[in-house]
Amino acid sequence: MTERSAQSDSELHVRQAFLSQAAYCDQLGSPFTATLCRTLGQGLERSSAIEEEIFAWRGDPGPHADSVPLRVAGALHYLVRAGRAAELAQLYPPHALPDPARLLAAARRLLREDAAFVHEFLRHPPQTNEIGRSAALIAGWLEIAARTRQPLHLFELGASAGLNLIAERYAYRFGEVSWIAARDGREGARAEPAALTLKCGWTGASPAVQAPLSVRSRRGCDRHPLNVADPAQRERLMAYVWADQTERLARLEAAIVAMRANSVSIVRADAADWIESVLPPSAQPGVTRVVFHSVFWSYLDRTSQERIAKCLTAVGATASGDAPLAWLRFELGTKDEPASLGLTLWPGGADERLARAHPHGAWVRWER
């Protein structure tokens, strides 16, 4: 293959990645970000160094791999939020959907003018830490607590800023059913109001809201953890929320406030290395170890997936009724399927699907 044809293939793959991401944004209720991705996918050119860098992306630029469109959209949103993109800001929400030609011209100008910033921003993978997923995750934690009747030791893979690692600090409205963590074992008692209330459409049997959920400890890892006490890292996290989804932005801000009040340290580490080193092969009786992750698995290479699964299976083989191990995973389905909440609980080790859900937690269909 000639260099020219290789570059053409790369450009084609990048353009297709933008169009695929636009389709996902349409499905997930972000018409502005869909318009932005579609416009960039059709209109970017190789007339500047930063556009050339985008088109020459090494690796898979698609939504389930390197997510180049989200990196570009995140960089633009960051600059808009920072007040460094006056022209583009006039085309962003809360303004009406812009004319694609004006949007393309303003976005390309900004990419050229702030090329150094965009270049640095593109180096790092998207970090969304979507708080809405806590609605499905907490239902999983409650299910595990209902079955084991024990406190939980939490281990999160791909924890980002750790905002889903503190899921029990939020209140929930599951359709007509509410849940808020008890304090000191007293049902309904709490020292202060929850940081935020997450509401989701719920169908199927109610989650195990009467379960005695108690988190004994929590740990997390990420290759690129974000510290929300750092304004720049905090803004990076905010920038990856789609600009027209104001409810998501508001709940992320509230979760960040909760994290800053009671911070959790997230270790910078490869997930397979980390879980192999920190997951105790045998645990103290009376505590359930819970390894969990959300929209994380598809970003791993097969070797890492196999190592993590092998580690959990080996530790699970030593689990007992007094020292169980749970593997909870909220992961995307195929193109036309919703996300899925899966659970493997040892001893036993049977795989179960607890629920189907919207990728951002807007609704959950419980299947237990």
LOTILUM-110486 format. One record per residue (C-alpha): x, y, z; residue in three letters; residue number from 0. Coordinates in nm, 3 decimals, decimal comma, always signed. Layout:
<vexbas>
[[X; Y; Z]; 'ALA'; NUM],
...
</vexbas>
This chain:
<vexbas>
[[+0,000; +0,000; +0,000]; 'MET'; 0],
[[+0,137; +0,342; -0,092]; 'THR'; 1],
[[+0,174; +0,622; +0,163]; 'GLU'; 2],
[[-0,094; +0,820; -0,015]; 'ARG'; 3],
[[-0,347; +0,536; -0,008]; 'SER'; 4],
[[-0,267; +0,469; +0,361]; 'ALA'; 5],
[[-0,338; +0,834; +0,441]; 'GLN'; 6],
[[-0,663; +0,814; +0,247]; 'SER'; 7],
[[-0,768; +0,509; +0,447]; 'ASP'; 8],
[[-0,685; +0,691; +0,771]; 'SER'; 9],
[[-0,889; +0,994; +0,666]; 'GLU'; 10],
[[-1,183; +0,773; +0,572]; 'LEU'; 11],
[[-1,175; +0,598; +0,909]; 'HIS'; 12],
[[-1,165; +0,929; +1,097]; 'VAL'; 13],
[[-1,453; +1,073; +0,898]; 'ARG'; 14],
[[-1,656; +0,758; +0,961]; 'GLN'; 15],
[[-1,575; +0,781; +1,332]; 'ALA'; 16],
[[-1,726; +1,132; +1,344]; 'PHE'; 17],
[[-2,038; +1,016; +1,161]; 'LEU'; 18],
[[-2,076; +0,712; +1,389]; 'SER'; 19],
[[-2,040; +0,932; +1,695]; 'GLN'; 20],
[[-2,302; +1,168; +1,553]; 'ALA'; 21],
[[-2,544; +0,877; +1,526]; 'ALA'; 22],
[[-2,483; +0,784; +1,892]; 'TYR'; 23],
[[-2,540; +1,144; +1,998]; 'CYS'; 24],
[[-2,868; +1,147; +1,808]; 'ASP'; 25],
[[-2,976; +0,830; +1,987]; 'GLN'; 26],
[[-2,872; +0,965; +2,328]; 'LEU'; 27],
[[-3,052; +1,297; +2,298]; 'GLY'; 28],
[[-2,777; +1,543; +2,209]; 'SER'; 29],
[[-2,876; +1,707; +1,879]; 'PRO'; 30],
[[-2,610; +1,976; +1,914]; 'PHE'; 31],
[[-2,319; +1,733; +1,960]; 'THR'; 32],
[[-2,459; +1,518; +1,679]; 'ALA'; 33],
[[-2,460; +1,825; +1,454]; 'THR'; 34],
[[-2,106; +1,917; +1,560]; 'LEU'; 35],
[[-1,966; +1,567; +1,496]; 'CYS'; 36],
[[-2,148; +1,529; +1,166]; 'ARG'; 37],
[[-2,031; +1,873; +1,051]; 'THR'; 38],
[[-1,669; +1,807; +1,146]; 'LEU'; 39],
[[-1,676; +1,462; +0,990]; 'GLY'; 40],
[[-1,792; +1,603; +0,661]; 'GLN'; 41],
[[-1,605; +1,933; +0,661]; 'GLY'; 42],
[[-1,262; +1,902; +0,820]; 'LEU'; 43],
[[-0,976; +1,937; +0,573]; 'GLU'; 44],
[[-0,604; +1,871; +0,572]; 'ARG'; 45],
[[-0,526; +2,243; +0,545]; 'SER'; 46],
[[-0,380; +2,287; +0,894]; 'SER'; 47],
[[-0,138; +2,096; +1,112]; 'ALA'; 48],
[[-0,400; +2,010; +1,373]; 'ILE'; 49],
[[-0,647; +1,880; +1,115]; 'GLU'; 50],
[[-0,368; +1,676; +0,960]; 'GLU'; 51],
[[-0,297; +1,533; +1,306]; 'GLU'; 52],
[[-0,662; +1,434; +1,344]; 'ILE'; 53],
[[-0,674; +1,266; +1,004]; 'PHE'; 54],
[[-0,343; +1,086; +1,058]; 'ALA'; 55],
[[-0,460; +0,929; +1,383]; 'TRP'; 56],
[[-0,270; +0,613; +1,469]; 'ARG'; 57],
[[-0,505; +0,351; +1,604]; 'GLY'; 58],
[[-0,878; +0,308; +1,586]; 'ASP'; 59],
[[-1,048; +0,651; +1,598]; 'PRO'; 60],
[[-1,396; +0,506; +1,651]; 'GLY'; 61],
[[-1,641; +0,558; +1,939]; 'PRO'; 62],
[[-1,559; +0,221; +2,100]; 'HIS'; 63],
[[-1,183; +0,266; +2,077]; 'ALA'; 64],
[[-0,984; +0,593; +2,083]; 'ASP'; 65],
[[-1,296; +0,813; +2,049]; 'SER'; 66],
[[-1,128; +1,082; +1,842]; 'VAL'; 67],
[[-1,457; +1,268; +1,778]; 'PRO'; 68],
[[-1,521; +1,299; +2,153]; 'LEU'; 69],
[[-1,166; +1,420; +2,207]; 'ARG'; 70],
[[-1,215; +1,695; +1,949]; 'VAL'; 71],
[[-1,561; +1,786; +2,078]; 'ALA'; 72],
[[-1,426; +1,790; +2,434]; 'GLY'; 73],
[[-1,143; +2,026; +2,340]; 'ALA'; 74],
[[-1,385; +2,268; +2,173]; 'LEU'; 75],
[[-1,628; +2,257; +2,465]; 'HIS'; 76],
[[-1,342; +2,319; +2,710]; 'TYR'; 77],
[[-1,239; +2,632; +2,521]; 'LEU'; 78],
[[-1,598; +2,754; +2,504]; 'VAL'; 79],
[[-1,649; +2,702; +2,877]; 'ARG'; 80],
[[-1,318; +2,876; +2,950]; 'ALA'; 81],
[[-1,422; +3,190; +2,761]; 'GLY'; 82],
[[-1,152; +3,137; +2,501]; 'ARG'; 83],
[[-1,384; +3,089; +2,202]; 'ALA'; 84],
[[-1,614; +3,390; +2,170]; 'ALA'; 85],
[[-1,717; +3,321; +1,811]; 'GLU'; 86],
[[-1,788; +2,953; +1,868]; 'LEU'; 87],
[[-1,967; +3,023; +2,197]; 'ALA'; 88],
[[-2,233; +3,216; +2,004]; 'GLN'; 89],
[[-2,319; +2,892; +1,824]; 'LEU'; 90],
[[-2,319; +2,669; +2,133]; 'TYR'; 91],
[[-2,613; +2,595; +2,364]; 'PRO'; 92],
[[-2,820; +2,759; +2,501]; 'PRO'; 93],
[[-2,840; +2,914; +2,154]; 'HIS'; 94],
[[-3,052; +2,740; +1,891]; 'ALA'; 95],
[[-2,897; +2,473; +1,670]; 'LEU'; 96],
[[-2,650; +2,657; +1,447]; 'PRO'; 97],
[[-2,610; +2,666; +1,073]; 'ASP'; 98],
[[-2,362; +2,385; +0,998]; 'PRO'; 99],
[[-2,152; +2,604; +0,768]; 'ALA'; 100],
[[-2,105; +2,870; +1,039]; 'ARG'; 101],
[[-2,034; +2,602; +1,297]; 'LEU'; 102],
[[-1,771; +2,439; +1,076]; 'LEU'; 103],
[[-1,597; +2,768; +0,997]; 'ALA'; 104],
[[-1,583; +2,874; +1,364]; 'ALA'; 105],
[[-1,469; +2,531; +1,484]; 'ALA'; 106],
[[-1,193; +2,505; +1,225]; 'ARG'; 107],
[[-1,068; +2,855; +1,307]; 'ARG'; 108],
[[-1,051; +2,767; +1,675]; 'LEU'; 109],
[[-0,871; +2,440; +1,605]; 'LEU'; 110],
[[-0,606; +2,634; +1,412]; 'ARG'; 111],
[[-0,576; +2,924; +1,656]; 'GLU'; 112],
[[-0,552; +2,702; +1,966]; 'ASP'; 113],
[[-0,369; +2,415; +1,797]; 'ALA'; 114],
[[-0,119; +2,370; +2,083]; 'ALA'; 115],
[[-0,397; +2,331; +2,339]; 'PHE'; 116],
[[-0,597; +2,097; +2,114]; 'VAL'; 117],
[[-0,287; +1,887; +2,043]; 'HIS'; 118],
[[-0,232; +1,836; +2,417]; 'GLU'; 119],
[[-0,603; +1,770; +2,482]; 'PHE'; 120],
[[-0,616; +1,502; +2,212]; 'LEU'; 121],
[[-0,334; +1,308; +2,380]; 'ARG'; 122],
[[-0,566; +1,192; +2,660]; 'HIS'; 123],
[[-0,867; +0,960; +2,627]; 'PRO'; 124],
[[-1,215; +1,090; +2,710]; 'PRO'; 125],
[[-1,308; +1,090; +3,077]; 'GLN'; 126],
[[-1,680; +1,117; +3,131]; 'THR'; 127],
[[-1,740; +0,958; +3,474]; 'ASN'; 128],
[[-2,112; +0,961; +3,394]; 'GLU'; 129],
[[-2,299; +1,000; +3,723]; 'ILE'; 130],
[[-2,629; +0,873; +3,585]; 'GLY'; 131],
[[-2,482; +0,523; +3,573]; 'ARG'; 132],
[[-2,479; +0,524; +3,953]; 'SER'; 133],
[[-2,853; +0,448; +3,941]; 'ALA'; 134],
[[-2,781; +0,107; +3,788]; 'ALA'; 135],
[[-2,467; +0,052; +3,993]; 'LEU'; 136],
[[-2,636; +0,126; +4,327]; 'ILE'; 137],
[[-2,914; -0,116; +4,234]; 'ALA'; 138],
[[-2,640; -0,374; +4,181]; 'GLY'; 139],
[[-2,478; -0,294; +4,515]; 'TRP'; 140],
[[-2,816; -0,327; +4,687]; 'LEU'; 141],
[[-2,874; -0,663; +4,517]; 'GLU'; 142],
[[-2,533; -0,787; +4,637]; 'ILE'; 143],
[[-2,600; -0,658; +4,990]; 'ALA'; 144],
[[-2,942; -0,825; +4,994]; 'ALA'; 145],
[[-2,788; -1,160; +4,903]; 'ARG'; 146],
[[-2,481; -1,151; +5,126]; 'THR'; 147],
[[-2,611; -0,938; +5,418]; 'ARG'; 148],
[[-2,258; -0,804; +5,462]; 'GLN'; 149],
[[-2,071; -0,472; +5,430]; 'PRO'; 150],
[[-1,892; -0,412; +5,100]; 'LEU'; 151],
[[-1,527; -0,358; +5,008]; 'HIS'; 152],
[[-1,541; -0,174; +4,673]; 'LEU'; 153],
[[-1,277; -0,193; +4,397]; 'PHE'; 154],
[[-1,349; +0,015; +4,084]; 'GLU'; 155],
[[-1,165; -0,036; +3,756]; 'LEU'; 156],
[[-1,141; +0,268; +3,528]; 'GLY'; 157],
[[-1,266; +0,495; +3,807]; 'ALA'; 158],
[[-1,183; +0,827; +3,637]; 'SER'; 159],
[[-1,247; +1,084; +3,914]; 'ALA'; 160],
[[-1,416; +0,828; +4,140]; 'GLY'; 161],
[[-1,762; +0,984; +4,128]; 'LEU'; 162],
[[-1,939; +0,649; +4,087]; 'ASN'; 163],
[[-1,727; +0,505; +4,367]; 'LEU'; 164],
[[-1,927; +0,718; +4,613]; 'ILE'; 165],
[[-2,266; +0,620; +4,468]; 'ALA'; 166],
[[-2,431; +0,564; +4,808]; 'GLU'; 167],
[[-2,378; +0,933; +4,893]; 'ARG'; 168],
[[-2,650; +1,021; +4,640]; 'TYR'; 169],
[[-3,025; +0,980; +4,675]; 'ALA'; 170],
[[-3,227; +0,793; +4,413]; 'TYR'; 171],
[[-3,573; +0,787; +4,267]; 'ARG'; 172],
[[-3,635; +0,454; +4,089]; 'PHE'; 173],
[[-3,968; +0,532; +3,925]; 'GLY'; 174],
[[-4,204; +0,543; +4,225]; 'GLU'; 175],
[[-3,950; +0,400; +4,471]; 'VAL'; 176],
[[-3,696; +0,616; +4,658]; 'SER'; 177],
[[-3,373; +0,521; +4,832]; 'TRP'; 178],
[[-3,126; +0,709; +5,047]; 'ILE'; 179],
[[-2,846; +0,555; +5,250]; 'ALA'; 180],
[[-2,910; +0,502; +5,619]; 'ALA'; 181],
[[-2,656; +0,629; +5,872]; 'ARG'; 182],
[[-2,523; +0,419; +6,157]; 'ASP'; 183],
[[-2,750; +0,135; +6,054]; 'GLY'; 184],
[[-3,070; +0,329; +6,129]; 'ARG'; 185],
[[-3,316; +0,312; +5,840]; 'GLU'; 186],
[[-3,377; +0,654; +5,687]; 'GLY'; 187],
[[-3,141; +0,840; +5,921]; 'ALA'; 188],
[[-2,878; +1,063; +5,770]; 'ARG'; 189],
[[-2,646; +1,334; +5,897]; 'ALA'; 190],
[[-2,705; +1,570; +5,604]; 'GLU'; 191],
[[-2,901; +1,579; +5,277]; 'PRO'; 192],
[[-2,769; +1,376; +4,987]; 'ALA'; 193],
[[-2,540; +1,558; +4,745]; 'ALA'; 194],
[[-2,792; +1,509; +4,465]; 'LEU'; 195],
[[-3,091; +1,300; +4,372]; 'THR'; 196],
[[-3,069; +1,080; +4,065]; 'LEU'; 197],
[[-3,398; +0,999; +3,896]; 'LYS'; 198],
[[-3,444; +0,723; +3,643]; 'CYS'; 199],
[[-3,734; +0,557; +3,472]; 'GLY'; 200],
[[-3,764; +0,212; +3,628]; 'TRP'; 201],
[[-3,948; -0,095; +3,503]; 'THR'; 202],
[[-3,957; -0,444; +3,646]; 'GLY'; 203],
[[-3,929; -0,546; +4,010]; 'ALA'; 204],
[[-3,809; -0,275; +4,248]; 'SER'; 205],
[[-3,443; -0,274; +4,353]; 'PRO'; 206],
[[-3,358; -0,417; +4,696]; 'ALA'; 207],
[[-3,407; -0,085; +4,875]; 'VAL'; 208],
[[-3,447; -0,257; +5,214]; 'GLN'; 209],
[[-3,105; -0,424; +5,192]; 'ALA'; 210],
[[-2,854; -0,325; +5,462]; 'PRO'; 211],
[[-2,607; -0,147; +5,234]; 'LEU'; 212],
[[-2,287; -0,044; +5,410]; 'SER'; 213],
[[-1,958; +0,043; +5,239]; 'VAL'; 214],
[[-1,663; -0,057; +5,457]; 'ARG'; 215],
[[-1,392; +0,065; +5,218]; 'SER'; 216],
[[-1,345; +0,183; +4,860]; 'ARG'; 217],
[[-1,050; +0,186; +4,622]; 'ARG'; 218],
[[-1,016; +0,269; +4,254]; 'GLY'; 219],
[[-0,768; +0,286; +3,969]; 'CYS'; 220],
[[-0,744; +0,457; +3,633]; 'ASP'; 221],
[[-0,469; +0,503; +3,376]; 'ARG'; 222],
[[-0,543; +0,875; +3,379]; 'HIS'; 223],
[[-0,723; +0,956; +3,705]; 'PRO'; 224],
[[-0,876; +1,299; +3,744]; 'LEU'; 225],
[[-0,848; +1,500; +4,063]; 'ASN'; 226],
[[-1,156; +1,722; +4,087]; 'VAL'; 227],
[[-0,979; +1,946; +4,339]; 'ALA'; 228],
[[-0,768; +2,068; +4,044]; 'ASP'; 229],
[[-0,968; +2,329; +3,845]; 'PRO'; 230],
[[-0,812; +2,229; +3,512]; 'ALA'; 231],
[[-0,888; +1,860; +3,561]; 'GLN'; 232],
[[-1,236; +1,945; +3,687]; 'ARG'; 233],
[[-1,302; +2,148; +3,373]; 'GLU'; 234],
[[-1,169; +1,868; +3,155]; 'ARG'; 235],
[[-1,427; +1,637; +3,307]; 'LEU'; 236],
[[-1,705; +1,892; +3,254]; 'MET'; 237],
[[-1,598; +1,946; +2,892]; 'ALA'; 238],
[[-1,675; +1,587; +2,801]; 'TYR'; 239],
[[-2,041; +1,627; +2,894]; 'VAL'; 240],
[[-2,232; +1,725; +2,581]; 'TRP'; 241],
[[-2,303; +2,096; +2,582]; 'ALA'; 242],
[[-2,679; +2,072; +2,529]; 'ASP'; 243],
[[-2,736; +1,820; +2,811]; 'GLN'; 244],
[[-2,773; +2,065; +3,097]; 'THR'; 245],
[[-2,915; +1,811; +3,342]; 'GLU'; 246],
[[-2,604; +1,595; +3,306]; 'ARG'; 247],
[[-2,383; +1,899; +3,358]; 'LEU'; 248],
[[-2,576; +1,999; +3,672]; 'ALA'; 249],
[[-2,557; +1,655; +3,833]; 'ARG'; 250],
[[-2,187; +1,626; +3,750]; 'LEU'; 251],
[[-2,126; +1,957; +3,925]; 'GLU'; 252],
[[-2,317; +1,833; +4,230]; 'ALA'; 253],
[[-2,123; +1,506; +4,237]; 'ALA'; 254],
[[-1,795; +1,696; +4,216]; 'ILE'; 255],
[[-1,899; +1,900; +4,522]; 'VAL'; 256],
[[-1,968; +1,573; +4,707]; 'ALA'; 257],
[[-1,632; +1,429; +4,608]; 'MET'; 258],
[[-1,444; +1,742; +4,716]; 'ARG'; 259],
[[-1,613; +1,726; +5,057]; 'ALA'; 260],
[[-1,518; +1,358; +5,107]; 'ASN'; 261],
[[-1,246; +1,280; +4,858]; 'SER'; 262],
[[-1,142; +0,931; +4,748]; 'VAL'; 263],
[[-0,793; +0,865; +4,618]; 'SER'; 264],
[[-0,777; +0,701; +4,275]; 'ILE'; 265],
[[-0,450; +0,525; +4,194]; 'VAL'; 266],
[[-0,283; +0,580; +3,857]; 'ARG'; 267],
[[-0,243; +0,223; +3,733]; 'ALA'; 268],
[[-0,321; -0,028; +3,462]; 'ASP'; 269],
[[-0,642; -0,206; +3,562]; 'ALA'; 270],
[[-0,509; -0,560; +3,517]; 'ALA'; 271],
[[-0,188; -0,485; +3,710]; 'ASP'; 272],
[[-0,382; -0,314; +3,986]; 'TRP'; 273],
[[-0,652; -0,571; +4,047]; 'ILE'; 274],
[[-0,397; -0,852; +4,049]; 'GLU'; 275],
[[-0,203; -0,667; +4,318]; 'SER'; 276],
[[-0,480; -0,535; +4,546]; 'VAL'; 277],
[[-0,758; -0,795; +4,541]; 'LEU'; 278],
[[-0,699; -1,019; +4,842]; 'PRO'; 279],
[[-0,713; -1,387; +4,747]; 'PRO'; 280],
[[-0,884; -1,447; +5,079]; 'SER'; 281],
[[-1,075; -1,184; +5,272]; 'ALA'; 282],
[[-1,182; -1,140; +5,628]; 'GLN'; 283],
[[-1,510; -1,313; +5,704]; 'PRO'; 284],
[[-1,818; -1,097; +5,710]; 'GLY'; 285],
[[-1,722; -0,865; +5,422]; 'VAL'; 286],
[[-1,809; -0,889; +5,051]; 'THR'; 287],
[[-1,548; -0,780; +4,798]; 'ARG'; 288],
[[-1,708; -0,606; +4,499]; 'VAL'; 289],
[[-1,509; -0,539; +4,181]; 'VAL'; 290],
[[-1,705; -0,316; +3,944]; 'PHE'; 291],
[[-1,670; -0,100; +3,634]; 'HIS'; 292],
[[-1,891; +0,100; +3,399]; 'SER'; 293],
[[-1,844; +0,158; +3,025]; 'VAL'; 294],
[[-1,484; +0,050; +3,060]; 'PHE'; 295],
[[-1,445; -0,303; +2,930]; 'TRP'; 296],
[[-1,457; -0,225; +2,557]; 'SER'; 297],
[[-1,161; +0,014; +2,593]; 'TYR'; 298],
[[-0,932; -0,269; +2,709]; 'LEU'; 299],
[[-0,729; -0,488; +2,481]; 'ASP'; 300],
[[-0,809; -0,858; +2,486]; 'ARG'; 301],
[[-0,502; -0,947; +2,690]; 'THR'; 302],
[[-0,606; -0,711; +2,971]; 'SER'; 303],
[[-0,962; -0,843; +2,963]; 'GLN'; 304],
[[-0,836; -1,199; +2,992]; 'GLU'; 305],
[[-0,601; -1,113; +3,279]; 'ARG'; 306],
[[-0,875; -0,943; +3,479]; 'ILE'; 307],
[[-1,123; -1,224; +3,418]; 'ALA'; 308],
[[-0,861; -1,484; +3,511]; 'LYS'; 309],
[[-0,774; -1,298; +3,831]; 'CYS'; 310],
[[-1,136; -1,271; +3,939]; 'LEU'; 311],
[[-1,209; -1,632; +3,853]; 'THR'; 312],
[[-0,908; -1,750; +4,055]; 'ALA'; 313],
[[-0,997; -1,538; +4,358]; 'VAL'; 314],
[[-1,361; -1,635; +4,320]; 'GLY'; 315],
[[-1,267; -2,002; +4,342]; 'ALA'; 316],
[[-1,145; -1,936; +4,698]; 'THR'; 317],
[[-1,456; -1,739; +4,801]; 'ALA'; 318],
[[-1,689; -1,867; +5,068]; 'SER'; 319],
[[-2,029; -1,778; +5,202]; 'GLY'; 320],
[[-1,859; -1,575; +5,475]; 'ASP'; 321],
[[-1,618; -1,406; +5,231]; 'ALA'; 322],
[[-1,790; -1,368; +4,891]; 'PRO'; 323],
[[-1,661; -1,199; +4,578]; 'LEU'; 324],
[[-1,883; -1,007; +4,336]; 'ALA'; 325],
[[-1,802; -0,880; +3,986]; 'TRP'; 326],
[[-2,050; -0,611; +3,881]; 'LEU'; 327],
[[-2,028; -0,459; +3,534]; 'ARG'; 328],
[[-2,231; -0,192; +3,358]; 'PHE'; 329],
[[-2,126; -0,207; +2,995]; 'GLU'; 330],
[[-2,252; -0,101; +2,655]; 'LEU'; 331],
[[-2,435; -0,347; +2,436]; 'GLY'; 332],
[[-2,397; -0,384; +2,062]; 'THR'; 333],
[[-2,495; -0,099; +1,830]; 'LYS'; 334],
[[-2,870; -0,155; +1,857]; 'ASP'; 335],
[[-2,882; -0,277; +2,219]; 'GLU'; 336],
[[-2,895; -0,082; +2,546]; 'PRO'; 337],
[[-2,633; -0,114; +2,816]; 'ALA'; 338],
[[-2,635; -0,419; +3,042]; 'SER'; 339],
[[-2,579; -0,462; +3,416]; 'LEU'; 340],
[[-2,416; -0,800; +3,477]; 'GLY'; 341],
[[-2,321; -0,978; +3,798]; 'LEU'; 342],
[[-2,105; -1,276; +3,884]; 'THR'; 343],
[[-2,116; -1,375; +4,250]; 'LEU'; 344],
[[-1,887; -1,632; +4,412]; 'TRP'; 345],
[[-1,910; -1,890; +4,556]; 'PRO'; 346],
[[-2,098; -2,030; +4,262]; 'GLY'; 347],
[[-1,973; -1,797; +3,989]; 'GLY'; 348],
[[-2,281; -1,799; +3,768]; 'ALA'; 349],
[[-2,311; -1,504; +3,530]; 'ASP'; 350],
[[-2,638; -1,311; +3,553]; 'GLU'; 351],
[[-2,785; -1,014; +3,376]; 'ARG'; 352],
[[-2,956; -0,800; +3,635]; 'LEU'; 353],
[[-3,084; -0,524; +3,406]; 'ALA'; 354],
[[-3,083; -0,346; +3,076]; 'ARG'; 355],
[[-3,034; +0,029; +3,096]; 'ALA'; 356],
[[-2,986; +0,354; +2,910]; 'HIS'; 357],
[[-2,611; +0,420; +2,871]; 'PRO'; 358],
[[-2,640; +0,738; +3,083]; 'HIS'; 359],
[[-2,879; +0,585; +3,337]; 'GLY'; 360],
[[-3,195; +0,765; +3,222]; 'ALA'; 361],
[[-3,391; +0,440; +3,255]; 'TRP'; 362],
[[-3,336; +0,091; +3,394]; 'VAL'; 363],
[[-3,528; -0,226; +3,308]; 'ARG'; 364],
[[-3,473; -0,468; +3,595]; 'TRP'; 365],
[[-3,470; -0,831; +3,484]; 'GLU'; 366],
[[-3,429; -1,016; +3,813]; 'ARG'; 367],
</vexbas>
